[in-house]
Amino acid sequence: MQFTSFHALISTLIFLIYWLIIVSTTLRIVFKRRPTTYVIAWMLVIYILPLVGVILYFSLGEAHLGQQRVKRAQKMRPTISKFINQLSDFPDIFTNKVSQVSKPIFQLCKHQTGLDGINGNHIELLSETNIIFNRLIDDINHATSNIEMVFYIWNEGGRADDVEQALIQATKRGVTCRLMVDSAGSRHFIKSNASKRMRAAGIIIVEALQVNLLRFMFRRLDLRQHRKVAIIDNYISYTGSMNIVDPRFFKQNKHVGKWVDIMVRMNGPVTTLMGALYASDWELETGKYLSLPKITDFAEPPEDNKHIMQLIASGPGYMENMIHQVLLTAIYSAQEQIIFTTPYLVPSDDILHAVCTAAQRGVEVIIIIPKNNDSLMVKWASRAFFSELLNGGVKLYQFNDNLLHTKSVLIDNQLSLVGTVNLDMRSLWLNFEITTVIDDAEFAKSLSNLLQKYLSNSDEINTKEWNQRPIWQRIVERLFYFFAPLL
């Protein structure tokens, strides 16, 4: 009898503890004030897979950076604030004379970062793989002091080996070379012979956000360093969608063709901001201080009417939701046309509604995505949004043959956003990302010409035919839609 009572008491305590864990986790999710679909998805995971769901949430549900990195981020804030204040000593590089469509974004940036539009930059849009590699390697070959790089993926083979050799030759000339690669994206490179050769030559290589199962209670495992940045002599910088990979040799087993990317090459005052961003990332990862670039390092003075820009960075430790806010502001500012390119289309509810609203007020909205995708989950989750987008008046195009990896937004043939950001929850809320905001009709024309080439090699999705797709496809789409906020 006593044993039965004791057993009942223990069972009751376990039940109460179990529900206390479930309720407390539920309240934690709700109080985070994330998008409704995100909250509902996680609550379903927790209630369908109770204990497993709780473990998954604390491993993957919050963008916690880890105690050491949080402390470093807090320590760096005064330094970054001082750097931004020092930039105000050079008023000639800033301007508030921007186009009408760009004005709301630059106002947002001004109030969030304290910086107006950055004037006097020279920018080139590079869209051919060999041209991108040729320009980057040529700049590395002419470097005289320092080279800083951060890439999500570095994959040896082909033109990537040419970059490796250029960096090794640069170190022999006395150039300081620093390379930061993501632990997950570049896991093969980190252990490769290429990495060993580069380290032996004196190139400093840092593995960012190391993947380690023992760390999952202290830092979210799928938080990634997704930026693609190269800085040469604090004067020339690159960013865009391309990793250091040769498309001829990269992920050919996925049967999606070659990856199609773009980069922007910049020289001018904006590179100062890029250098400060890199120094921040470097200290956040290594704990070592990297001196910030000086505006006086630039060989050319700012010029009027030359590519007005801003850089927007995101990730834990940076301004929360900034890229998401910029995208929403850009969409609502559009009056005539918006063209998106993205390999992964899993938008937030806010962006989905903003895009449909733009189409319904007469703006031509075009989204170009690849027909084939290297992620099965993303492919099906994306399709779950097609009906709402098509019924909202958005034009959807699927790029043929190769995997369109370009991440860009073109608005009213004036405002361009080019960078590393996908239209998915991971890019918008989680990863370390970067995007350039470019207010320039000349650059927009170059981007528009490229997008027209993409469209000429794409098929438009017909609403009537889409609505007649098989029932089994609709079921699969809804199943993967359940995971959309978690992708």
C-alpha positions as CSV (number, residue, x, y, z in Angstrom):
1,M,0.0,0.0,0.0
2,Q,2.8,2.4,1.0
3,F,4.7,1.5,-2.2
4,T,1.6,2.3,-4.3
5,S,1.2,5.7,-2.6
6,F,4.9,6.5,-3.1
7,H,4.6,5.4,-6.8
8,A,1.6,7.7,-7.2
9,L,3.4,10.6,-5.6
10,I,6.4,10.2,-7.8
11,S,4.2,9.9,-10.9
12,T,2.3,13.1,-9.9
13,L,5.6,15.0,-9.4
14,I,7.0,13.9,-12.8
15,F,3.7,14.9,-14.4
16,L,3.8,18.3,-12.7
17,I,7.5,18.9,-13.6
18,Y,6.7,17.8,-17.2
19,W,3.9,20.3,-17.5
20,L,5.9,23.0,-15.8
21,I,8.6,22.6,-18.4
22,I,6.0,22.6,-21.3
23,V,4.2,25.7,-19.9
24,S,7.4,27.6,-19.1
25,T,8.8,26.9,-22.6
26,T,5.5,27.9,-24.2
27,L,5.5,31.2,-22.3
28,R,9.1,31.8,-23.3
29,I,8.2,31.4,-27.0
30,V,5.2,33.7,-26.7
31,F,7.1,36.4,-24.9
32,K,9.8,36.5,-27.6
33,R,7.2,38.2,-29.8
34,R,8.2,36.4,-33.0
35,P,6.0,36.2,-36.0
36,T,2.8,34.2,-35.4
37,T,3.6,31.4,-37.8
38,Y,7.0,31.0,-36.0
39,V,5.3,30.8,-32.6
40,I,2.6,28.3,-33.8
41,A,5.1,26.1,-35.5
42,W,7.3,25.8,-32.4
43,M,4.3,25.2,-30.1
44,L,3.1,22.4,-32.3
45,V,6.6,20.8,-32.3
46,I,6.7,21.0,-28.5
47,Y,3.2,19.6,-28.0
48,I,3.6,16.8,-30.6
49,L,7.1,15.9,-29.5
50,P,7.1,17.1,-25.8
51,L,10.6,16.5,-24.4
52,V,12.3,16.3,-27.8
53,G,10.5,19.5,-28.9
54,V,11.8,21.4,-25.8
55,I,15.3,20.3,-26.5
56,L,15.0,21.2,-30.2
57,Y,13.7,24.6,-29.2
58,F,16.5,25.5,-26.9
59,S,19.0,24.2,-29.4
60,L,17.5,25.8,-32.6
61,G,14.7,28.1,-31.6
62,E,16.6,31.1,-30.2
63,A,19.5,33.0,-31.7
64,H,21.7,32.8,-28.6
65,L,25.3,33.6,-29.4
66,G,27.0,32.1,-26.4
67,Q,28.2,33.8,-23.3
68,Q,31.7,34.6,-24.5
69,R,30.6,36.2,-27.7
70,V,27.8,38.1,-26.0
71,K,30.4,39.7,-23.6
72,R,32.7,40.5,-26.6
73,A,29.7,42.1,-28.4
74,Q,29.0,44.3,-25.4
75,K,32.6,45.2,-25.0
76,M,32.9,46.3,-28.7
77,R,29.8,48.6,-28.7
78,P,31.6,51.7,-27.3
79,T,34.4,51.2,-29.9
80,I,32.0,51.0,-32.8
81,S,30.0,54.0,-31.5
82,K,33.3,56.0,-31.2
83,F,34.2,55.0,-34.8
84,I,30.8,56.1,-36.1
85,N,31.1,59.5,-34.3
86,Q,34.6,60.0,-35.8
87,L,33.1,59.5,-39.3
88,S,31.1,62.7,-38.7
89,D,34.3,64.6,-38.9
90,F,34.2,64.0,-42.6
91,P,30.8,65.5,-43.6
92,D,31.7,65.5,-47.4
93,I,31.3,61.7,-47.6
94,F,27.7,61.8,-46.4
95,T,24.5,63.1,-48.1
96,N,20.8,63.1,-47.5
97,K,20.1,64.1,-51.2
98,V,18.7,60.7,-52.3
99,S,16.0,59.7,-54.7
100,Q,12.4,59.7,-53.6
101,V,12.0,56.0,-53.6
102,S,15.2,55.5,-51.6
103,K,14.5,58.3,-49.0
104,P,12.5,56.1,-46.5
105,I,15.3,53.5,-46.4
106,F,18.1,56.1,-45.8
107,Q,15.9,57.8,-43.2
108,L,15.6,54.4,-41.4
109,C,19.4,53.9,-41.6
110,K,20.1,57.4,-40.3
111,H,17.9,56.8,-37.2
112,Q,19.2,53.3,-36.6
113,T,22.9,53.8,-37.3
114,G,23.5,57.5,-37.1
115,L,24.8,57.6,-40.7
116,D,23.4,59.3,-43.7
117,G,23.9,57.9,-47.2
118,I,27.6,57.4,-48.0
119,N,28.6,59.3,-51.1
120,G,31.4,59.2,-53.6
121,N,31.7,55.4,-54.1
122,H,32.6,53.6,-57.4
123,I,30.7,50.4,-57.8
124,E,30.8,47.7,-60.5
125,L,28.3,44.9,-60.9
126,L,30.1,41.6,-61.7
127,S,27.9,38.7,-62.9
128,E,30.2,36.3,-64.8
129,T,32.1,33.8,-62.6
130,N,35.4,34.1,-64.4
131,I,35.3,37.9,-64.5
132,I,34.6,38.0,-60.7
133,F,37.6,35.7,-60.0
134,N,39.8,37.6,-62.4
135,R,39.0,41.0,-60.8
136,L,39.4,39.6,-57.3
137,I,42.7,37.9,-58.0
138,D,44.0,41.0,-59.8
139,D,43.2,43.1,-56.7
140,I,44.9,40.5,-54.5
141,N,48.0,40.6,-56.7
142,H,48.2,44.4,-56.3
143,A,47.6,44.4,-52.5
144,T,50.4,46.1,-50.5
145,S,49.3,46.0,-46.9
146,N,46.3,43.8,-45.9
147,I,43.6,41.5,-47.1
148,E,40.6,40.5,-45.1
149,M,38.0,37.9,-46.2
150,V,35.0,36.2,-44.7
151,F,33.1,33.6,-46.7
152,Y,30.4,31.1,-45.8
153,I,31.8,28.5,-48.2
154,W,35.3,27.9,-49.5
155,N,35.5,24.9,-51.8
156,E,38.9,24.0,-53.3
157,G,39.2,23.2,-57.0
158,G,39.3,25.3,-60.2
159,R,39.3,29.1,-59.8
160,A,39.2,28.8,-56.0
161,D,42.8,27.3,-56.2
162,D,43.8,30.4,-58.2
163,V,42.6,32.6,-55.3
164,E,44.6,30.4,-52.9
165,Q,47.8,30.9,-54.9
166,A,47.2,34.7,-55.1
167,L,46.9,34.9,-51.3
168,I,50.0,32.8,-50.8
169,Q,52.0,35.1,-53.1
170,A,50.6,38.1,-51.3
171,T,51.9,36.8,-48.0
172,K,55.3,36.4,-49.5
173,R,55.2,40.1,-50.4
174,G,54.6,40.9,-46.8
175,V,50.8,41.4,-47.1
176,T,48.8,40.4,-44.0
177,C,46.0,38.0,-45.0
178,R,43.2,37.1,-42.7
179,L,40.5,34.6,-43.7
180,M,37.4,33.7,-41.7
181,V,35.2,30.8,-43.0
182,D,32.0,29.3,-41.5
183,S,32.5,26.1,-39.7
184,A,29.5,24.4,-41.3
185,G,29.6,25.8,-44.8
186,S,33.4,25.3,-45.2
187,R,33.8,22.1,-43.1
188,H,35.6,20.3,-46.0
189,F,37.9,23.2,-46.7
190,I,38.9,23.5,-43.0
191,K,40.5,20.0,-43.0
192,S,41.7,20.2,-46.6
193,N,45.2,20.3,-48.0
194,A,44.4,23.8,-49.4
195,S,43.8,25.1,-45.8
196,K,47.1,23.5,-44.6
197,R,49.0,25.1,-47.5
198,M,47.5,28.5,-46.8
199,R,48.2,28.3,-43.0
200,A,51.8,27.1,-43.7
201,A,52.3,30.2,-45.9
202,G,51.3,32.5,-43.1
203,I,47.6,33.2,-43.9
204,I,45.6,33.5,-40.7
205,I,42.5,31.2,-41.0
206,V,39.7,31.3,-38.4
207,E,36.9,28.8,-38.2
208,A,33.8,30.8,-37.4
209,L,31.0,29.5,-35.1
210,Q,32.5,26.1,-34.7
211,V,30.0,23.2,-35.0
212,N,30.2,21.1,-31.8
213,L,27.4,19.1,-30.3
214,L,28.8,19.9,-26.8
215,R,28.1,23.6,-27.4
216,F,24.4,23.3,-28.3
217,M,23.3,24.3,-24.7
218,F,25.4,27.4,-24.9
219,R,25.0,28.5,-28.5
220,R,22.5,27.8,-31.3
221,L,24.1,25.2,-33.6
222,D,22.6,26.4,-36.9
223,L,23.5,30.1,-36.3
224,R,25.9,30.7,-39.3
225,Q,28.4,33.2,-40.6
226,H,26.8,33.7,-44.0
227,R,28.6,36.8,-45.2
228,K,30.7,36.9,-48.3
229,V,33.2,39.8,-48.1
230,A,36.7,40.6,-49.3
231,I,38.6,43.8,-48.4
232,I,41.9,44.8,-50.0
233,D,44.1,47.5,-48.5
234,N,41.1,49.1,-46.8
235,Y,40.3,50.6,-50.2
236,I,38.6,48.0,-52.4
237,S,35.8,45.7,-51.1
238,Y,33.6,43.0,-52.5
239,T,30.3,41.5,-51.4
240,G,27.4,39.6,-53.0
241,S,26.1,36.1,-53.3
242,M,29.2,34.2,-54.5
243,N,31.3,32.0,-52.2
244,I,34.8,31.1,-53.1
245,V,33.7,28.1,-55.2
246,D,34.1,27.2,-58.9
247,P,30.6,26.3,-60.1
248,R,32.1,23.6,-62.4
249,F,33.2,21.6,-59.4
250,F,30.7,22.6,-56.6
251,K,27.7,20.4,-55.6
252,Q,27.5,18.8,-59.0
253,N,26.1,15.7,-57.3
254,K,22.9,17.7,-56.5
255,H,22.0,17.8,-60.2
256,V,20.9,21.4,-60.1
257,G,23.5,22.7,-62.6
258,K,26.0,25.5,-61.9
259,W,25.4,28.1,-59.3
260,V,24.7,31.6,-60.8
261,D,25.9,34.5,-58.7
262,I,26.8,38.2,-58.6
263,M,29.2,40.4,-56.7
264,V,29.6,44.1,-56.3
265,R,33.1,45.6,-56.4
266,M,33.4,48.8,-54.4
267,N,36.0,51.4,-53.8
268,G,35.4,54.6,-51.9
269,P,34.3,55.5,-48.4
270,V,31.9,52.6,-48.1
271,T,34.9,50.3,-47.7
272,T,35.7,52.0,-44.4
273,L,32.3,50.8,-43.1
274,M,33.0,47.3,-44.5
275,G,36.3,47.2,-42.7
276,A,34.7,48.2,-39.4
277,L,32.2,45.4,-39.9
278,Y,34.9,42.9,-40.5
279,A,36.9,44.1,-37.5
280,S,33.7,43.6,-35.4
281,D,33.2,40.1,-36.7
282,W,36.9,39.2,-36.1
283,E,36.8,40.3,-32.5
284,L,33.5,38.7,-31.9
285,E,34.9,35.3,-33.1
286,T,38.5,35.5,-31.8
287,G,38.4,37.9,-29.0
288,K,41.3,39.7,-30.6
289,Y,41.2,43.4,-31.4
290,L,41.6,44.4,-35.0
291,S,42.3,48.1,-35.6
292,L,39.5,49.8,-37.4
293,P,40.3,51.4,-40.8
294,K,40.7,55.2,-41.1
295,I,38.8,57.3,-43.6
296,T,42.0,59.0,-44.5
297,D,43.3,55.7,-45.9
298,F,41.4,56.4,-49.2
299,A,43.5,57.6,-52.1
300,E,40.6,59.4,-53.8
301,P,38.4,62.1,-52.3
302,P,34.6,61.5,-52.5
303,E,33.0,62.6,-55.7
304,D,29.5,64.0,-56.2
305,N,26.9,61.9,-57.8
306,K,28.9,58.7,-57.5
307,H,26.9,55.8,-56.1
308,I,25.2,56.7,-52.9
309,M,25.2,53.7,-50.6
310,Q,24.6,52.1,-47.2
311,L,25.7,48.8,-45.7
312,I,23.2,46.8,-43.6
313,A,24.5,44.1,-41.4
314,S,22.5,41.6,-39.4
315,G,23.1,38.9,-36.8
316,P,23.2,38.5,-33.1
317,G,24.9,41.5,-31.5
318,Y,23.8,43.7,-34.4
319,M,20.6,45.8,-34.7
320,E,17.7,43.4,-34.5
321,N,15.6,42.9,-37.6
322,M,17.4,45.7,-39.5
323,I,17.5,43.9,-42.8
324,H,13.9,42.8,-42.4
325,Q,12.9,46.4,-41.7
326,V,14.9,47.6,-44.8
327,L,13.2,45.1,-47.0
328,L,9.7,46.1,-45.8
329,T,10.5,49.7,-46.2
330,A,11.8,49.2,-49.7
331,I,8.7,47.2,-50.7
332,Y,6.3,49.8,-49.4
333,S,8.3,52.6,-51.1
334,A,7.9,51.1,-54.6
335,Q,5.7,52.9,-57.0
336,E,6.2,51.1,-60.3
337,Q,8.2,47.8,-60.2
338,I,9.9,45.4,-57.8
339,I,12.1,42.5,-59.0
340,F,13.4,39.9,-56.5
341,T,15.9,37.2,-57.1
342,T,16.4,34.6,-54.4
343,P,17.3,30.9,-54.3
344,Y,15.3,30.3,-51.2
345,L,11.8,31.7,-51.0
346,V,10.3,31.2,-47.5
347,P,9.3,34.8,-46.6
348,S,8.0,36.1,-43.3
349,D,4.3,36.9,-43.0
350,D,5.1,40.6,-43.0
351,I,7.1,40.4,-46.3
352,L,4.5,38.1,-47.9
353,H,1.7,40.6,-47.1
354,A,3.8,43.6,-48.2
355,V,4.7,42.0,-51.5
356,C,1.0,41.1,-52.2
357,T,-0.1,44.6,-51.1
358,A,2.4,46.2,-53.5
359,A,1.0,44.1,-56.4
360,Q,-2.6,44.9,-55.5
361,R,-1.8,48.7,-55.5
362,G,-0.6,48.4,-59.1
363,V,3.2,47.8,-58.6
364,E,4.5,45.1,-61.0
365,V,6.1,42.6,-58.6
366,I,8.3,39.9,-60.1
367,I,10.1,37.1,-58.1
368,I,12.6,34.9,-59.9
369,I,13.6,31.6,-58.2
370,P,15.5,28.6,-59.5
371,K,13.4,25.7,-60.9
372,N,15.8,23.2,-59.2
373,N,16.9,23.7,-55.7
374,D,19.7,22.1,-53.7
375,S,17.4,21.9,-50.6
376,L,14.4,19.6,-50.9
377,M,12.8,21.1,-47.8
378,V,13.1,24.6,-49.0
379,K,11.9,23.7,-52.5
380,W,8.6,22.3,-51.1
381,A,8.2,24.9,-48.4
382,S,8.6,27.6,-51.1
383,R,5.8,26.1,-53.2
384,A,3.5,26.5,-50.3
385,F,3.6,30.3,-50.8
386,F,3.0,30.2,-54.6
387,S,-0.8,30.2,-54.4
388,E,-1.0,33.3,-52.1
389,L,1.6,35.2,-54.2
390,L,-0.1,34.3,-57.5
391,N,-3.6,35.2,-56.2
392,G,-2.2,38.4,-54.9
393,G,-1.0,39.4,-58.4
394,V,2.7,38.6,-58.0
395,K,4.5,37.2,-61.1
396,L,6.5,34.1,-60.3
397,Y,9.3,32.9,-62.6
398,Q,11.4,29.8,-62.4
399,F,15.0,30.0,-63.7
400,N,15.9,27.1,-66.0
401,D,19.0,24.9,-66.2
402,N,21.2,26.2,-63.4
403,L,20.7,27.2,-59.7
404,L,20.1,30.9,-59.5
405,H,21.9,31.9,-56.3
406,T,21.7,35.6,-56.8
407,K,20.2,37.6,-54.0
408,S,18.9,41.0,-55.2
409,V,16.1,43.5,-55.1
410,L,15.5,46.1,-57.8
411,I,12.9,48.8,-57.2
412,D,11.6,51.4,-59.7
413,N,14.9,51.1,-61.7
414,Q,16.6,53.3,-59.1
415,L,17.1,51.5,-55.8
416,S,19.2,48.2,-55.7
417,L,19.7,45.8,-52.8
418,V,22.5,43.3,-53.4
419,G,24.1,41.0,-50.8
420,T,23.9,37.7,-49.0
421,V,20.3,37.8,-47.8
422,N,17.8,35.2,-49.0
423,L,14.1,35.7,-48.7
424,D,13.8,33.1,-45.9
425,M,13.5,33.2,-42.1
426,R,17.1,32.1,-41.5
427,S,18.6,35.1,-43.4
428,L,16.0,37.6,-42.1
429,W,16.2,36.6,-38.4
430,L,19.2,34.5,-37.6
431,N,22.4,34.5,-39.7
432,F,25.2,37.0,-39.9
433,E,24.3,38.6,-43.2
434,I,25.2,41.8,-45.2
435,T,23.4,43.7,-47.9
436,T,24.3,46.8,-49.9
437,V,21.7,49.5,-50.4
438,I,22.6,51.4,-53.7
439,D,20.7,54.5,-54.8
440,D,21.9,55.0,-58.3
441,A,20.1,54.8,-61.7
442,E,23.2,53.8,-63.6
443,F,23.9,50.8,-61.3
444,A,20.2,50.0,-61.4
445,K,20.3,49.9,-65.2
446,S,23.1,47.4,-65.1
447,L,21.2,45.2,-62.6
448,S,18.0,45.5,-64.7
449,N,19.8,44.3,-67.8
450,L,21.1,41.3,-65.9
451,L,17.6,40.5,-64.5
452,Q,16.1,40.7,-68.0
453,K,18.6,38.0,-69.0
454,Y,17.5,35.9,-66.1
455,L,13.9,36.4,-67.1
456,S,14.6,35.4,-70.7
457,N,15.9,32.1,-69.4
458,S,12.9,31.6,-67.0
459,D,9.4,30.2,-67.3
460,E,6.5,32.1,-65.7
461,I,4.2,30.1,-63.4
462,N,0.7,30.1,-64.8
463,T,-1.9,30.6,-62.1
464,K,-4.6,28.4,-63.8
465,E,-2.1,25.6,-64.3
466,W,-0.8,25.9,-60.8
467,N,-4.2,25.6,-59.3
468,Q,-4.7,22.4,-61.2
469,R,-1.7,20.6,-59.7
470,P,-2.2,17.2,-58.1
471,I,-3.6,16.8,-54.6
472,W,-0.5,14.9,-53.4
473,Q,1.6,17.9,-54.2
474,R,-0.7,20.2,-52.1
475,I,-0.4,17.8,-49.2
476,V,3.4,17.7,-49.4
477,E,3.6,21.5,-49.7
478,R,1.5,21.9,-46.5
479,L,3.6,19.4,-44.6
480,F,6.8,21.3,-45.5
481,Y,5.0,24.6,-44.8
482,F,4.7,23.5,-41.2
483,F,8.5,23.7,-41.0
484,A,8.8,27.0,-43.0
485,P,9.4,29.3,-40.0
486,L,12.1,26.9,-38.8
487,L,14.1,26.7,-42.1
